[in-house]
Amino acid sequence: ALSAQAEAPFYEEWWFLLVMALSSLILILLVVFALVLHGQSKKYKNCNGGKTISNVEESVTLDNGGFTALELNSRHLNI
């Protein structure tokens, strides 16, 4: 009598397990690199935003003798 399954299934072969392990490793590394790059771009974005705001504030304060100008429109409200 011959066995119906003479060979092991392909998912139990050494080459298939090796390919799956390497594919999983590459996928994990891509996710880690994407997260690192995303974090660095956020860090640089925050740094540039802070510098721009401080430059704008400095130009506003220097235009008016060191104080920012604030004009209020006085209105009388009817109650």
C-alpha positions as CSV (number, residue, x, y, z in Angstrom):
1,A,0.0,0.0,0.0
2,L,1.3,3.4,-0.9
3,S,0.8,6.4,1.3
4,A,-1.3,9.2,-0.2
5,Q,1.2,11.8,0.9
6,A,4.7,10.8,0.0
7,E,6.2,14.3,0.4
8,A,5.9,16.8,3.1
9,P,3.8,19.9,2.3
10,F,5.6,22.9,0.9
11,Y,4.9,25.0,4.0
12,E,7.0,22.6,6.1
13,E,10.0,22.7,3.8
14,W,13.1,24.5,5.0
15,W,13.3,26.9,2.1
16,F,9.7,28.1,2.6
17,L,10.3,28.7,6.3
18,L,13.5,30.6,5.5
19,V,11.7,32.8,2.9
20,M,8.9,33.5,5.4
21,A,11.3,34.4,8.2
22,L,13.3,36.8,5.9
23,S,10.1,38.4,4.6
24,S,8.9,39.0,8.1
25,L,12.2,40.5,9.1
26,I,12.2,42.9,6.1
27,L,8.6,43.9,6.9
28,I,9.4,44.6,10.5
29,L,12.5,46.7,9.5
30,L,10.4,48.7,7.1
31,V,7.8,49.5,9.7
32,V,10.5,50.5,12.2
33,F,12.3,52.8,9.7
34,A,9.0,54.4,8.7
35,L,8.2,55.2,12.3
36,V,11.7,56.6,12.9
37,L,11.5,58.8,9.8
38,H,8.0,60.0,10.7
39,G,9.2,60.9,14.2
40,Q,12.2,62.8,12.9
41,S,10.1,64.7,10.4
42,K,7.8,65.8,13.2
43,K,10.7,66.9,15.4
44,Y,12.2,69.0,12.6
45,K,8.7,70.4,11.8
46,N,8.3,71.5,15.4
47,C,11.8,73.1,15.5
48,N,11.2,75.1,12.3
49,G,7.8,76.2,13.4
50,G,9.2,77.6,16.7
51,K,12.0,79.5,14.9
52,T,9.5,81.1,12.5
53,I,7.2,82.2,15.3
54,S,10.1,83.7,17.3
55,N,11.3,85.6,14.2
56,V,7.8,87.0,13.6
57,E,7.5,88.0,17.2
58,E,10.9,89.7,17.2
59,S,10.0,91.7,14.1
60,V,6.7,92.8,15.6
61,T,8.3,93.9,18.9
62,L,11.1,95.7,17.2
63,D,8.7,97.7,15.0
64,N,7.0,99.4,17.9
65,G,9.9,100.2,20.3
66,G,9.9,96.8,22.0
67,F,6.2,96.5,22.6
68,T,3.5,94.9,20.5
69,A,0.8,97.1,19.2
70,L,-2.8,96.2,20.2
71,E,-5.7,98.3,19.0
72,L,-9.1,97.7,20.5
73,N,-12.3,99.0,18.9
74,S,-14.4,100.4,21.7
75,R,-18.1,99.7,21.2
76,H,-21.0,100.2,23.5
77,L,-23.2,97.2,23.8
78,N,-26.9,97.7,24.2
79,I,-28.3,95.5,26.9
